[in-house]
């Protein structure tokens, strides 16, 4: 295992906030290759998920770690930000995945200022394996005292809270709103479910296999059942099928990108018909794309404001809180931050991303000053 402090020319997220450390992990005997970026620990030990995919990169990991620093600071959590990526196919056989996750946990065991949680490609069971190895993980199954954030839909609940807080500024009323979800997984499903409780209807959903749309509405529960059985949204069969990227141009009021980074770029913003975008994934849009959308009058709620429900839940769990306390904290923190960001956007004439960055960075720098950080 090799540790190095990143130099300023390695990637574009290096400044006075971090990263604190970068660790490259290689255990050939276990088939393990991974990267951990601990971005900032001024407010406390970093919390951030472990992402598993075949094509993850250092740059992606670093950007995600910075997003976690800002997310945790904006939410007022006693934690800094970090992220880890594990190279591998998350659909590998369970015994192989368990060996890989356990090897990864062993490798980060001595990095006590990083607390691992679930992310794309990992889940509560993976966190149970990590906790078993090193005694330190969040997003655990209920059976071992955790609050399973994916199971209860913590992140999706937070997205619905953000949408409700943005109703007046965006002009998008949830009752009757048409929703499109890119990446219909744990986050996308629960976001659609909670928004439906406000009267919205899911009209389009996509995954890696394709996109399905139906202006009359899609059966959210049926889609969830298909996905839990290993199928694709297109297997629903009751709607119009198209390429997975067609979701960007869905005829909808609310678009939720909940897939991989940079799904929304300058070259496809012109196709977007939504008036409100809730960033369910981390860094799902480039800043240039967000600026262009803002110029068109599209309200974009940045990732670390809208999708903070998962890490808020993780923090509550880590400090011994209950599921009901987690939901209450998610509602209070995300509603407040969404309202504040959109108010700053209007008063200061800036993009929501600019307002959110300013809000979060103020809090990180205050924590650094209080801790005599660095």
N, C-alpha and C positions, 0 to 999 in steps of 0.2 A: 504494500500500500504506500503510495507516494503522496506527500502533502506539499503544496506550494502556495505561496502568496502571489496572486495574479499581478502581472505588470500592466501598465496602462494601455499597452497596445494589443492585449489579447482579445478583448471584446469591448463592446461599447457601454457596458454598465460597470464602470469603475470610477468612483469619486470619493468624496469625503465620508459618505455613508457606508461604503464597503466595496467589494466583499471582504469579510473578515478572514475567511479562509476558503480554499478550494482543495478538495481531496479527490484524487483519481484512484480508483480501486481496481485491482486486477488480481483475480484468483483463478488461474487457468484450470487447476484441478477441479474446481467447482463450476467451471464454465461461467464465472462471474466477471463482468466488466461493468463498472458503475462510476458515477461522479456525484459528489456531494458539494454543494455550495452553501456555506453558512454566510449569509450576507451581512447581517447586523444583529448584535445581541445587546444593544444599549438598554432596552426595556426588559430584558430577561432572556432565558434560553430560547433559541429559535424553534418555531414550529413550522413544519412544511411537509407536504406529502412526498411519497416515493412514487415516481411515474415509471411505468414499464412500457417500452416500445422498442422495436428493432432499430429505429432510426433517430433516437434521441441524440442531442448534441450538447457540448459544453455551453455554447451560446444560449440555447434554449433553457438549459438548467439555470444559468446565471440570470437570465431575464425573469424566469419564474421565481427565483429566490428573491430578487428585488421586488417583484410584485407582492410576495409574502411579507416583506418588510413593511411595505406601504399599507397592505391590507391589515396587518396586525396593529400597526400604529393608528390607522384610521378608526379601527374598531375599539381602540383604547384597551388592548389586551396587554398583560404583563409579559409579552414575548416579542422577540425579534423574529426575523424572517430567514428561512432557509429552504432548500429544495434538493431533492436527490433524483437521479435518473438511473434506471437499471436497463441495460441493453438486453432485450429479449422479447419473444412473442408472448404476450399475456395469455394467449389461448393454449399455451403448452400444457401437457398433462399435469394434473395436480401434484403428483409426487415430485416431478421435476421442478415445478414452480416452488414447492415448499423447500426443497434443497437450496434453490437459488436465493430465496428470501432469507432463509436462515443464515446462509453464508454472508449475505449482505449485512444482516443485522450484526453478526459477529464482527464484521469489518468496521462498523461504525460504533461499536460498543463503548470505546474510550472517548468518543467525541460527545462529551456530556452536555455541551451547549446546543445540541440538536436533538429535537424530539420528532420522531418520524410519525407520519399519519398516512392514510390512504389517498390515492390519487388515481388518475387514469391508468388502468391496467392492474391496480392493486385494490384490495378491499379489506373488510373487517377481519377475515380469516388470515390474510397476510399479516395484518397488524398483530394478531394473536401469536403468530409464529415469532414475530420480532420481539414481542413482549416476553415470550418464553425464553428467548435467547439472552436478552440484555436488560429485561425489566423496565423498559422505557418505550412506550408507544401510545398513541391515541387513536380514537376511532375503533375501539375494541368491541367485540361481541358482548351482548348483555350478559351472557353466561359467565364472563370473567370480570364483570363490574363495569363494562363500558357503556357508552351511548353510541350505538351504531349509526353514525351520521348519514351513511348512504341509505340504510334501511328506513330511517325515519324521514329522510328527505330534507335534511337541514339546509343544504345549499339551495335546493329548489324552493323551499319555503322563503328563504331570504330574497330570492329573485322576485317572488310574488309580493313581498313587502316593499321592495324597491319600486315595483311597478305601481303599487297603490300610492306610494309617496310621490310618484312622478305624474300622477293623473292630471293635475291642473297645469303644471309647467309644460307638459308635453301635449296636452289636449287629447290624450288617448284615454278614454274611459274603459275600465275593465269589463263592465257589463256589456256584453256583445262584441268585445274585441276579438279579432281573428289573430291566432297565434301560430307561428311557424318555428319549429325547433330543429336546429342543425346539430346532429349528434344525439339521437334519442337513446340515452343511457340513463344512469342513475340521476344525474342532474336534470336532464331534459324531461324525463318522465315526471319527476316530482314537481318541477316548475309548471308543466302543463296541468298536472292534477290540482295544484294549489290555485293556479289562475282560473281553472274551471269552477272552483268554489266561489269565485268572484263574478261568475257569469261569462267568462271568456270561453272560446271554443278553439280547439286545435284543428287547424285546416291543412297543415303540412308538417311532415317529419322526415328526417333523413338519417341514414347511417352510412357505413362504408360501402354498402351494397347498392344504395340507390335512394330515391326520394319518392314519397307517396303524398298525394294531395287530394283533398275533397272539400269543396267550398261549403258543403253542408255540415262538415265536421267529421273528425276521425274518432274512433273508439279508443280512448286512452288506455283503458284497462286491457282491451284485447291486444293492443300494441305491446304493452308491458309483458303480457303473458308470452307473446311470440318471442320477445327479446330474451326473457328469462329461460326460454327453451333453446336458445342458441340460434334463433332465426333472425330474419331481417324485417324491417318495417314494410318492405315491399311484399312480404308474404301475406300481409293483411288482405290484399286483393280487392279491396273496396275503395277504389279511387284511381287517380291517374298516376301512372308510374313514369319516372324520368330519371336522368342521371343525378347522382348525389349532389352535385354542385348546383343543380337547378333550385335548390332550397333558397339560395341567396335572393333569387328573383321572385319568390313566392308572393302571391297577392295577399298581403296580411297587414295588420296594424302593428303587431309586435313581433320582432325577430329575436330569437335567442340563439346565438352561436355558442354551442356547448361541446365543441369538438377540439380540433388542434389549433395551435397558434397561427396567426396571420391568415385566417380563413377569409377575412374581409380586408381587401386591399384597394388601392386607388383604381386598379383596372377593373374592379367589379362593383364599385359603389354605385355606378350609374344604373345598375340593374335593380338596386334595392328599392322596394316600394313601401317598406315598413316606415312608420313614423316614430317608433320607439324601439330602441335596441337595448336589450338587457344582456350584458356580457356574462354568460354562464361559465364559459371556459376562461382560463387565464391567458392573457395576451392574445385574444382571438382576432384582433384587428390592429393594423398598423396605425401609428399616430397620424400619418398623412391621410389615411382613409377616414379616420375620425374627424380630422379637420374639414375634409371635404363634405362629409355628412352633416357636420355642424353648420357649414355654410349653406346647405340646402334646407336647414330647418329640422333635420332629424335629430331627436334627442337620444344620445348615447350615454347610458349609465355605465361608467368604467368598471372593469372586472373587479378590482379590489374593493370597490364600494358595493356592487350588486351581489357578488358571489361569496361574500365573507361568512355566510351562514355556517359553512362547514368548519372553518377554523374557530369561529366563536364557540360552536358546539364542542370542538376538540379541547379548547381551553377550559370550558366549564367542566368537562369530564376530567381533565388532568388535575384540576383543583378540587375534585370531589363533589361537584354539583350534580343535580338531577336533570332528567330529560325536560321536565317542565320549566326548570330554570334556564335551560339552554334555549328553548323556544322563546321565552320571555326576553332573554338577552338579545337574541337575533332580531326580534321585532323592534325592540327599543333602539338598538345601535344602528341597524340598517336604515330604518325610517328616518332617524335623526341625521345620519350622514348623507343620505340621498337628498333630503330637504336642504341641508347646508350647502352641498356641492352645487345643486341647481340654483340656489339663491346667489352663491358667489359667481356662478356662470353668468347670470343676468346682470348683477351689479358691477362686476369687473370687466365685462365684455370679453370673457375668455371661453375656451372650450371646457366641457365638463372634465376632460382629462387634465387640463391645466389646473382647474379648480381643485380636483381631487388630489393631484400631486402636491399642490401647495399645502393643502390641509394636512396630508399625511407627513410630508417632510417637516413641517413645523413641529409636529408631535415627536418625530424621531430626533430632531435636533435638540428639542427640549430634554428628552430622555438622555441624550448624549451629554448634555451640559450637567444635568443632575448627577450623572454617574461618573463624571470626569472621564468620559469614554475616549479611548484612543491615546 
